Amino acid sequence: MALPTPTADARAVITGASSGIGAALAADLAARGHSLIVVARRTELLEALAARLTEQHGVTVEVRGLDLSDRDARATLVDELAARPISVLCNNAGIATFGPVAGLDAGYERAQVELNAVAVHDLTLAVLPGMIERGEGAILMVGSAAGNMAIPNNATYAATKAFVNTFSESLRGELKGTGVNVTLLAPGPVRTEQPAPEDASIVDRMVPDFLWTSSEYTAKLSLDSLGRNKMRIVPGVLSKAMSLAGQYSPRAITAPIVGRFYQKLGD
Ligand SMILES: NC(=O)c1ccc[n+]([C@@H]2O[C@H](COP(=O)([O-])OP(=O)(O)OC[C@H]3O[C@@H](n4cnc5c(N)ncnc54)[C@H](OP(=O)(O)O)[C@@H]3O)[C@@H](O)[C@H]2O)c1
């Protein structure tokens, strides 16, 4: 089953389209002829993306500048998506924090749960009835290899991505025969932009360039896999290694090792 065929009315929705993997997903979908609704807080970046994609591909791109961690703001989008023919939903927006959760800002941690997990649930439930009724639809869930593991010093992020990973792969089983595809993208590190040397994190410094996966490659592989209704996609050698280690090693052994590494990220 391929991705839904683009039509004048149908929209592909991409959350977190103002940068990184989300911007690459938007560009790839536009190149495939889909008109879009792009969502993020930085409206000026979305407007620039919309103008570029409309000029390059002749598609319609609607901008929704909103904070998806805000329940009231999100409810407006949920209502809109429930009422419109949404062909593709890419649940991509996400944030991460590092360090012991007790020392982090509680409000920001809660916003992380709202954005990474509750918004994914809300938006998916908004579009599902219409997709099932039309017998056609595609949902890309952007989880993470981090969602396979217990990660001290990245606790909220790892837990929210565990939600996304499990929700995606469970939901997929419920939709067999409906015409609605669901694919989980569960990457390890994806280099969304080349950091300046002074901004390079420990991950940037430790992982050699040839092991990094780009946003563009990740987006294309994800959308091709969504068209084939693959269960899970893990792009690149590094992601695959992290994914396997996380899925099949005892947590009692991996958690302290991974936690020490993430402590350095927190520092
Ligand atoms: N890059 C990686 O190594 C990697 C690895 C595994 C998983 N992932 C996952 O991939 C997804 C995209 O990550 P990325 O690396 O491309 O990150 P990114 O470049 O930081 O992009 C994150 C996107 O989410 C949006 N966003 C953040 N907070 C938001 C909010 N409150 N409301 C609405 N939009 C919000 C941002 O837009 P605004 O700031 O304009 O709102 C931005 O467009 C995330 O879910 C991430 O967890 C990434």
The ligand as an ORCA input file, in Angstrom:
! r2SCAN-3c Opt
* xyz 0 1
  N      17.940     14.407     15.911
  C      18.072     13.278     16.580
  O      19.194     12.820     16.833
  C      16.857     12.495     17.011
  C      17.034     11.196     17.463
  C      15.921     10.469     17.882
  C      14.679     11.033     17.825
  N      14.528     12.327     17.381
  C      13.178     12.903     17.383
  O      12.932     13.492     16.134
  C      12.002     14.583     16.278
  C      12.565     15.819     15.587
  O      13.811     16.096     16.171
  P      14.907     17.053     15.494
  O      16.224     16.482     15.844
  O      14.572     17.312     14.082
  O      14.724     18.325     16.430
  P      14.624     19.896     16.133
  O      15.419     20.281     14.943
  O      14.915     20.538     17.452
  O      13.091     20.060     15.794
  C      12.096     19.981     16.756
  C      10.836     20.547     16.151
  O       9.806     20.483     17.156
  C       9.205     21.770     17.262
  N       8.732     22.021     18.603
  C       9.456     22.004     19.750
  N       8.680     22.345     20.795
  C       7.431     22.593     20.285
  C       6.206     22.994     20.860
  N       6.093     23.203     22.166
  N       5.137     23.156     20.040
  C       5.245     22.949     18.696
  N       6.381     22.561     18.115
  C       7.466     22.383     18.894
  C      10.316     22.741     16.892
  O       9.762     23.955     16.399
  P       9.624     25.333     17.211
  O      10.843     25.461     18.067
  O       9.528     26.341     16.117
  O       8.353     25.192     17.981
  C      11.010     22.002     15.757
  O      10.345     22.254     14.544
  C      11.812     14.750     17.787
  O      10.617     14.129     18.189
  C      13.013     14.033     18.386
  O      12.768     13.547     19.677
  C      15.591     13.062     16.983
*
